[in-house]
């Protein structure tokens, strides 16, 4: 909706969806996940420890670092 220009800010989008703007910000960060991680999730092949709450925590922006970060988080 933001990309299409329907909403100009995260606050506008949050208000329209009646959710907290900080939650919208955390959700939008998920668009930075590497294509490999996204495909793994879509295929249902993600490790058991890879959950939405875990993905909402800070993660590296670089895709290679995300792979390492994801493996470290799921092998605890």
C-alpha positions as CSV (number, residue, x, y, z in Angstrom):
1,X,0.0,0.0,0.0
2,X,2.9,2.3,0.7
3,X,4.7,1.3,-2.4
4,X,1.6,2.0,-4.5
5,X,1.4,5.4,-3.0
6,X,-1.9,4.8,-1.1
7,X,-0.2,5.9,2.2
8,X,2.7,8.2,2.5
9,X,3.9,7.3,5.9
10,X,4.0,4.3,8.3
11,X,1.8,6.3,10.7
12,X,-0.9,6.7,8.0
13,X,-0.7,3.0,7.2
14,X,-0.9,2.1,10.8
15,X,-3.9,4.4,11.4
16,X,-5.7,3.0,8.4
17,X,-5.2,-0.6,9.6
18,X,-5.9,0.3,13.2
19,X,-2.6,-1.0,14.5
20,X,0.4,0.4,16.3
21,X,3.0,2.2,14.0
22,X,5.9,0.5,15.7
23,X,4.4,-2.9,14.9
24,X,4.0,-1.8,11.3
25,X,7.7,-0.8,11.3
26,X,8.8,-4.1,12.6
27,X,6.6,-5.9,10.0
28,X,8.0,-3.8,7.2
29,X,11.5,-4.9,8.2
30,X,10.5,-8.4,7.1
31,X,10.7,-7.2,3.5
32,X,14.5,-7.1,4.0
33,X,14.7,-10.8,4.5
34,X,16.8,-12.6,1.9
35,X,15.0,-14.4,-0.9
36,X,16.4,-17.7,0.2
37,X,14.9,-17.3,3.7
38,X,11.6,-16.1,2.3
39,X,11.5,-19.1,-0.1
40,X,12.3,-21.5,2.7
41,X,9.4,-20.1,4.8
42,X,7.0,-20.2,1.8
43,X,8.0,-23.8,1.1
44,X,7.4,-24.7,4.8
45,X,11.0,-25.8,5.1
46,X,12.0,-23.3,7.8
47,X,13.7,-24.7,10.9
48,X,11.4,-25.3,13.9
49,X,13.0,-22.5,15.8
50,X,12.4,-19.9,13.0
51,X,9.2,-18.2,14.2
52,X,7.5,-14.8,13.6
53,X,8.5,-13.5,17.0
54,X,12.1,-14.5,16.3
55,X,12.0,-12.9,12.9
56,X,10.6,-9.7,14.5
57,X,13.9,-9.4,16.5
58,X,16.7,-7.3,15.0
59,X,18.5,-9.1,12.2
60,X,21.4,-8.2,9.8
61,X,20.5,-6.4,6.6
62,X,23.1,-8.3,4.5
63,X,21.6,-11.5,3.1
64,X,24.7,-13.6,3.8
65,X,24.8,-12.5,7.4
66,X,21.1,-13.3,7.7
67,X,21.8,-16.9,6.8
68,X,24.4,-17.2,9.6
69,X,22.2,-15.3,12.0
70,X,19.2,-17.6,11.2
71,X,21.2,-20.7,11.7
72,X,22.6,-19.5,15.0
73,X,19.1,-18.6,16.3
74,X,17.6,-22.0,15.4
75,X,20.4,-24.2,16.7
76,X,20.2,-23.2,20.3
